Structure formats: structure tokens, C-alpha cells
Amino acid sequence: MIETLAADRVTAPSGLPGWTRGHVIAARRTFLCAALRQVEHAFDGTTVEFYDGDREGRDALIEEHATRPPALLVAETVAAAAALDARWAGMAEDDWGRQVSYRGPADLRTLLSASWREVELHLVDLALGAHPATWTREFCLELFDFLAPRVPDDAQLKLTTPVGDQWRLGEGRPVRVHGAMTDLAAWLAGREPSGPITTASGELPPLRRLREAAPTAR
């Protein structure tokens, strides 16, 4: 999708407050390069931190690359995505258990799931026509599982949908949150839902930042 973006569209605002599309693309580039490095180290039998300098290092790289010439930034991001896809395609079944660093000790299966979340979320963030309403049920369930640590310690979210689906996240005082599955997933991910989400009180419960609930990542 980003291959044909004109320079002025790269520098336009994204769906994330304070970020241009260039920031979103730079975030993709930064993640892809970090993931590729993890794969290389996994096959060498070594581990390194996901981002040099942790979150601060990641944020600095995003700011650095976001203002580079748009054509160069896009080309590098597309090349990094193709390189990572090629590594995924070349994995043998036994390779997926190789160890990496991602929010703590993990393996390549975990990193593949992280890559999936990154591309789907940032595709929406680019504000180029993709919306959470197009997310699959499988992806929404992935987000529910990954984002469960955002639920406050004293609450249990009871997520319900118009078609009768129910999920419970967290432990504590029950709080019913009702809406389409894709809208519930978008809200948990900090993105704007396509449709309404309702609660008995009329106010959505505050969610923790994910980095407060688990090791650093965005």
C-alpha cells in the first residue's frame, strides 16, 4: 500500500495523534529491522534486546527516520518487509521454537504473532482507507489475548457483542462493555472504533498502557 505514496501523503497526519504517516512508516521500518535482527541471532543461538536502548532507542529511531526523504523511507521499509517475509517463508517446523527477545524471553512463533499485529494495526494507523471493521475474527481474538494486560487490576471486562459472543478479560469487579467484535478490539488497541461501544455507566473504563502492564513494546 505504501509503495505508491507521494511525498506529500507520507508527510500528512496519520491516525495516531502527533504522528505523520512518515512516523507510522518509520515505526514499521524500525520494527522490521529489529525483527530481522532477532531472526539472525536466533539462528546463531544468541539473543540481544529487541531495540537497542529499549523504548527510548526505538522512539529515537522513529523520530530520526520519520523526517527522511519519503521515497527512501518507503523503499527501505518495503525492502525490510520483503526480507522478513522471506525469512518467515523459509522457516522449518523446528525453527519456530528458536529463542528471541521480545517483551522478555520468547520464540520465533511469538515474534511472528507480533509482526502480524504490527502490520494490521499500522495499516489502520496510516489512514489510507483500512479500518478495524475489516479485521478478521482470528485477529480480534489475537488482540484480546495480547491486550488483556491492559485491563486494570481491580476489573474484569465482560466483552459482549450483538451476536451473543462473550469474552472475559482480567479479574475483579465485572464491567460489561458491548459492541461489535472489531470495535472492541480496536478500543483495546487504542484505535478509534468504527461503531459504538456502550457500558451501563455510559463511560468506558480506563485501560492501562501496555508498557505499564508488561515489558516495553508498542
N, C-alpha and C positions, 0 to 999 in steps of 0.2 A: 504493500500500500504506500509506503513512504518513498519508493524509488522515483516516482514522477513528481514529487512535491517541488513546486517552485520555491525560490529562496524566501519570498515574502510570506509564503504559507508556513514555512519552517519557523520563522520568527514571530508568527502570530500567537496569541494566547491559546493555551491548551485548556483542557477540562479541569486541571488542577490549579487551585488558587496560587498565584505568584509564579507559575511556571509557563514558559512558552512551549510550543511544540518542540523547539530545539532542546529544551530541558528534558522532555519526555524521551526524545530520541537519544540524548546523551545518557540518560538513565539506562536505556536498553543497551547501548553500547557498553557501558560500564559493567552491567550485569553479565552480558555475553562474554566479555573478555575475562571476567573473574571466573565464570563457569568453565570456560575453556582451560584456564589455568588449573582449576580443580581437577578436571579430567586428566590433564597431563600428569599432575602429581599423583593422582590415584593409580595410574598405570606404572608410575615409578615406585609406588609403595611409600610415598611420603605425603605429609599434609602441611598446608600453610593456611593462614587465616583467609577468609573469603575475600575481604577487601583489605589492602594494605592500609593500616591506620583505622580500621574498623569503620564505623558510620561516618566519622569525621573525614576520613580519607575518601570514602565514597562520595560524600557531598561535595568535597573539593573537586573531585574529578568531573562530576556532573556540571558544576559551575564553569570549570575550565573548558569543557568540550561544547557546552551549550552555545557559546558565542563564536565558535569557529566557523569558517566558511560552510554554509549549509550543504553544499554539494559534497564536500569532503566528509562532513559528519555523516551524511546519509550513506555515502558509499562505504565508509568504514563499518557502519552498523549493519548494512546489508551483507557485507563480506563476513563479518563475525557471526551473524545468524546462520549463514550458509555453512560456515566451518563447524559450528556447534551441531547443526542438523546432520552433517556428515559423520560426526563422531557418534551421535546417537544411533544412526543407521548402521554403523559398523560394530556396535556392541554385541558380544556373545552373551548368552544367558548367564554365564558365570561372572561376567564383568560387572553386573549391576550391583553386586554386593561390595565392590571396592570402596574403600573408605575415603571420605572427603570431609571438609569443614564447611558446614552451613548451619548457622544458628546452633553451633555445637557439633559434636561428632555426628556424622550422617553417612549415607552411602549414595551411590550414583542414582538409585531409584528416587531418593529424596530430592536430589538435585534436578532430576527430570521433572518432577512434580512442581518444583519451584519455578523452573523455566516455563512450564505451561501457565502457571498463574501470572507470571510476569508479562508474557506476551498477550494474554487475554485482557488483563487489567489495563495495560498501557495502550492497547489498541483502542479501548474506550477513551482513555485519557487524551488521545490525540485529537479528539473532537472532529473527526473526519467522517462521521456517519455511523460508526459502530456504537451500539447501545447494550446495556446489560440485558435488555429484553431478549436478545438473541443468544444469550448463554444457554448451554445445554444443562439438563438436569445433572449430568455427571460432574460438570464443572461447578455448579452451585453446591453440590454435596462436598466437593473438594474444598471449597471456600468455607463452608460450615465447619468442617473438621479443622482446617488450618487456623481459622479465626476465632475458634472457641475461646482461646485465652483472652480475648478482648472483653469477655463478659465480666463484670465486676464480681469480686469475691462473694458479696452478700446477695447475689441474684442468680436466678435460673431463668434463662429466656425460654419461653414456650413459643416457638415459631409455628404459626398456623397459616394455611393457605385457603383460598376459596374452594379448592377441590378436595379439601379434607386432609391434606398432608400435615404431619406434625413432627417437630423435632425439638428436643430439649438440649440446651447448651448451658453448662455451668451447674452450680449447686447453690441453693439458698432460697430466698424469697421468690416465688414464681411471678414472672412478669410476662403476660401474653402480648406478643407482637404479631400482627396479622397483615398479610399482604401476599402478592404473587411471589413464588419462589425466587425468581430472578431479582425482584425488588428487595427481598430480604437479604439476599446475598450481596447485592450492591451496597445496601446500608451497612452491613457488617464490614465491607471492604472500604468504607469511607467514600463511596461514589454515590452520585445522585441517582436515586431510583427512577425508573421510567413511570411508575404508577404509585398510588397511595399506599402508605403503611400506617396502620392505626394501632392504638393501645387504649385500654379502658380509661386511663387518666388523661388521654389526649396529648401526652408528651412522651417522646421516645426516651428510654433510659440512656444515660451517658455510657459510652464504651471506653475502655482503656485503650491507650495507644499500644500497639502490638509490641513495641520495643520495651514497654514497661512490664509486659507480661511474659516476655521471653527474650533470649539474646537478640542483639541488634539485627534488624533487617527491615526493609520497607517493601 
